[in-house]
């Protein structure tokens, strides 16, 4: 297990409290994800998928989080948050995690796949017929797309794109001009599949595959006729990829971001992956080329990109080796065939995704688009994906003459290009497209429908903890809240007007909005509970979120706990609050639940004596969410609805005995162990069972 505390202590941190390090907490989360790949109760291909997920997470970690540590190392900084020491600690922790990944892949997963008749056949293992087929495939599909580049003064080291597959080769002899230039680079096009299934005629009826890297490796010599191919290695470089645009210094944010996207793949190198057998000569050459220290070099005994193993999972059609298929049910509070508008007049509707279908949200929008009494649709867009029925519905709404206003967050990390394309499409057909507030990301998820009903205009809203992405809505746990409540819909209308006009925000009825009120209100609620508990009252906080890194909120929680408030935090990923430290955080428990679905809901529960408050939110408890984003938190006031969320989102997860991990006093996480008195359950599995058989969802 990973255990790291940030050094040095921050000045405002009480002497008795040292916060956990955020970056190491992220790596610790990936240790918990990797545990799913170790679990023998998980179907084999799903174990392989979890291994790939960890690699994908690590890619993003290096793209976003590694650069300041690397720069500090290059500058020999020894003070501050980022130093030579912080770089070295982080690099060693990452090396440990990567070593565990490849040990699992080579020692457990590959042999287990082989027992199931699934093999990745290396060049040395191929029989004559297989080598013949691979050679034909190479000549037909691969070689025409490869251009080996021999390095010399007129052919400098080529631009190598972020996370692309490449080969470096050391050549003997002389080139066609009699020169002894000995290094060549082969860039592998991304259009080529990384896993290729061999036909039944040469695979003996097994699921036999070859990796693209092994296909090229087996035929490298043919790319350099007349030269001796000596040392070689595949390699992959990860680059810093967080786009930085000074919004106040650009005239057109969309244009500036599109220009930035052109350079994202060629940012500063932060990690170099090579084959385990790469020679010191070639590794040193690459490190020098990319200006990286030795600790940034990862020698891996296998494919340099385990993310691509998801292609293998998709190519093997063995349902018995995957999770049983799961179909979400139609939202239980909705009646199919009855107008949403009529149902919402009778009361609010909650949808617990993915156990209930996101198709209910799409059906709500679809009815609004087709209803001639609906005059206007307003919506925020953060992540929708490149192929989205929701966006098609908005386009149809414009075609039908409705007023469509869309607030598109162009800076949604790694979704910038898709969002720019959607913005341009909607703008081209007449929708009002806005880009939020300068300097702030619009992360709130909200939709507002305005409908003429007699002589009045009636508003209906959808608020969500998640994204408007039908694909991830099947994989992430989230809450959708449909409402006709006038106080809430007025608040949503005022937020949309504020985002469009940048006018002063009026006092809101119920919604807590970041960056204006949310942080302050949360601090106030925590502090008030602390005062109440210190005076003999009962104070209780249960909060579920993806990350807890805002230091002011952390210290408020610690103070409240020391004053007697009982606090349970369900934090999926990074958490900087040290829990269960004797004499310091005895009243605070932190647990992380990692399951089949990605935990994504944000739920905040506060109780003072017998008075309960519960909020759903788009915001994690991170400084960026509180201060640099437009975020919403809104109360669920109906007692029945509130109790449903408490039961399904808080109680179930606090009693999870299968997929939960508890944060210990030393900063490590320990997977929960059943107490033996009753059968352990996983919260997600219990919810899947609860909603099973209630009818499949529609609209997904």
Secondary structure by P-SEA (a helix, b strand, c coil): cbbbbccccccccccccccccaaaaaaaaaaaaacccccccccaaaaaaaaaaaaaaaaaaaacccaaaaaaaaaccccccccaaaaaaaaaaaaaaaaaaaaaacccaaaaaaaacccccccccccaaaaaaaaaaaaccccccbbbbbbccccccccccccccbbbbbbcccccccccccbbbbbbbcccccbbbbccccccccbbbbbaaaaaaaccccccccccccbbbbbbbbccccccccccccccaaaaaaaaaaacccccccbbbbcccccaaaaaaaaaaaccccccccccccccccccaaaaaaacccccccccbbbbcccccccccccaaaaaaabbbbbccccccaaaaaaaaaaaaaccccccccccccccccccaaaaaaaaaaaaccbbbbbcccccccaaaaaaaaaaaaaaaccccccccccccccccbbbbbbbcccbbbbbbccccccccccccccccbbbbbbccaaaaaaaaaaaaaaacccccccccccccccccaaaaaaaaaaaaaaaaaabbbbbbbbbccccccaaaaaaaaaaaaabbbbbbbcccccccccccccccccbbbbbbbccccbbbbbbbbbcccbbbbbbcccccccccccccbbbbbbbccaaaaaaaaaccccccccccccbbbbcccccccccccccccbbbbaaaaaaaaaccccccccc
